Amino acid sequence: MFKTIKNWFHLMGSPRSFDRIAGKIIPWLIAIFTLLTLTGLYLGLVVAPTDYQQGESYRIIYIHVPTAWMSMLIYVLMAIAATVGLIWRIKVADAIASASAPIGAAFTFIALVTGSLWGKPMWGTWWVWDARLTSELILLFLYFGYMALQAAIDEPRTAARASALLAIVGVVNIPIIHYSVEWWNTLHQGATVTKIDKPSIDISMLVPLLLMTFGFKFYYAGAVLARARGLLLEREQNTNWVKEIIAND
């Protein structure tokens, strides 16, 4: 079992093997994303009942909540990939980390915007400097800082090492975002879906929320693999395997 896992990681650590395998599974990931997202949107926007307190405005949760979750998940995965690249100098890991940053930044931005759209009718204001909103905004700046640091350094390996350190340090912000509603008094409500005993949300509302969440995960998987393929082809353009791909095309 261990040997199989080791061989798999060794295979995926090869840019040539990664390019071939990723090319085969990306269409499937995007197809699953499309199916889950369209189903989730239909159930959430059409089938799910109106909330007795928030009315129709609560339906923005089907975008806001999954994007907020994804913003944190992607940062953690980006930091893990950056750490792997930093320690073992695996080019594919560096490419995954680099490819994750703009996707994570986009999810974070959407979470902030939809949160503001939700907050106006609920709280009477577009923005408040409470713990969760502020820490989520810091997360967006961390993504921007990671991308800016990479763009500022011409040598790819040096850029990967420098940005990896920033990504690792920034992980401390993730538990702050997650537990901010428990550690401080904020306008955000506490956990409803991830409660250990029973989610505080009706099943008819929970199902589309979970579908959207899983749909966004498949989108990230497909998008990060596609972006990583492009980065590797650009960085490895002078190698034989890339020249063979170009010749065959």
N, C-alpha and C positions, 0 to 999 in steps of 0.2 A: 504493500500500500504506500509506504513512505517513498519507495523507489519510483513508483508510478507518478506520485505527486512531484517528486524531484525532477523526473524526466519531463513532465508537463511544463514546469516552470522554466526548465532549460530550453524547451522548445519555444515557449512564448517569449523568452528573452532574446531570441534570435530575430533581428529585424525582418529578415526574409520570411521566416516562418510566420511571424506575427502578421505581416502584410497579407500572406496567402489565407491564413485562417480568418482574420478579421474581414477580409473581402467577402468571404462566404457567409458569415453570420450577420453582417450589418443589415442586409435586406430583411432578414427574419425579425431582427430587433425592431426595426422601424415599422414593420407590418403589425407586430404585436402592440407596439405603442399606439398606432393609429386605431386599432380595434378597441383597446382598453379605454383610450381617451374619448373616442366618440361615444362609446357606451356609457362611460362615466358622466359625460356632459349631458347626454340625453336623460339619464336617470336623475341627475342632480338638478338640472334646470327645468325639466318637464314633469317627471314622475314624482319626485320627492315633495312632500307636503310643505306648506308655508309654515314657518316658525311662528309660534304663538306670541313671542316677545319681539323678535326682530323683523317679522314680516318677510317680504321677498328679498330684502337686502342681505340676508344671511347667506344667500346662494353664492356669494363671492368667495366663501370658504373653499369651494371646490377648485379654485385657482390659488387662493392665498395660502391655505394651510399646506397643500402639497409642495408648493414652491418654497415655502419657508423651511419645511423639512429637508428638501433637496439642497437648499443653500448650505445647510450644516453638514449633511452627508457628503456632498461633493468636496467640501473643504477637507474633511477628515481623510477621504480617499486620496485627494491631491497630496496631502501631507504625507500619507503612507507611501505613495508612489515616489514622492520626492526623496523620502528617507531611504527607500530601497535603492534609488539611483545614486544617492550620495554615498552610501556605504559600499554597495556592490558594483557601482558604476555600470549599471544596466541601461543601455540607451533607450530601450522600450519604456522603462519606468520613467525616465526623464520626459519622454514624449507624452506619456499618459498624464503626468503632472502638468506639463505645459498646456496640453489640450483641455484639461479640466478647468483651468482658471477662467477663461471667458464664458464657459457654460455655467459655472458656478456663479460668476458675477451677474449673468443674465437672470438666473433664478432668484438671486438675492434682490436685484433691482425690482423684479416683478413682485416679489413678496412685499417689499417696502411700498410700492405704488398701490397694490391692491389693499394693503393694510390701511393706507391713508384713505382710500375710497370707502373702505368699510368703517373706518373710525369717524368720518365726518357725520354720518347719520346716527351712529351709536354713541359717540362721545361728544359730539358737537364741535370737533376740531379736526383738522387734517393731520396734525402732528403734535406730539407731546414728548418731552425728553424723559420718558420713563426708561427703566432698566432694559426692558426687552427691545424696544425700538432703537435705543442708543447702541446697544451691543450688536444688533443686526446691521445697523449702519456702519459700525466699526468693521464688521465682517466684509461688507462691500469694499471698504477702503483697503482691507487686507488683500482682497482679490486684485484690486487695482494696483496696489503696491507690488504684489508678486509679478504682475504682467509688466509693470513699468521697469522693475529691476531687471527682468530678463531682456527687455528691449534696449536697456541702457548699456548692456555688455555684449560686445560683438562675438566673443568666443563662446560657443554653445556650452562647453563643459564648465567653464567658469561661471557662466550665467546660471546654469543648473545648480551648481553648488551654492551660490549666493542666495538664489531664490528659495532653495530647499531649506536653508536656515530660517528664512523669514516665515515660510509655511509652517515649520515645526514650532516656532515660537508662538505663532498665531493660533495654534490649536487650543491654547488656554482660554480663548474667547468662546469656544463652543459650549462647554458646560455652563458658562456664564449666561449665554443665551437660553439654554435649555432650562436652567433652574432659576432664572431671574424672577419668575412669578412666585416662586416659593421663598426666595431669599429676601426679596424686597416687596413693598407695596406698589403694584403696578396696575394699570388699567386693564391689562390682559387677564382673561379668565384662566383658571387653572386647567390641568390636564382633563380632557374629556374622552379622548380615544384611547390613550395609553394607560388608563387607570388599571391597576392590577385586578381589582375585584370585578368591575363591570363598567364598560364605557358609558358616559353620561350623554349619549346621543342615540336617537332612535335608529333602528336597523335600516329603515328606508332612507335615512340620511347618511348612515355610516357606509353602506355598500358603495354608492357612487364616489364617496370620498376616498375609499381604499382603492377603487378602480383607477381613479385619477392619480393616486400616489404611485401605484405600481406602473401605470402608463408612463409617468414622468421618469421613473427609474429605467425603463426600457429605452426611452428617448435618450437619456444620458448615456447609457451603454452604447447605443448606436452612434450617437454624435461624437463621443470621446474616441471611439475606435476610428471613426472616419477622419477626425482631425489628427489623431496620432499617426495614422497612415500617411497623411499628407506631410506632416512634419518629418517623419522618418525618410520619406522619399526625397524631400528637399535636402536634409542633412546628409543623406547617403548617396546623393546624386552621382558621385564619382566612383562608386563601388560597382563591381561586376554584376551583382544581382539586380541593381536598378537599371543598369545598361541593358541587361537581358530583357527586362520587362518592357523597356522602351522599344527595343528592337522587335519584340514579339507583337507589340501593339501596331 
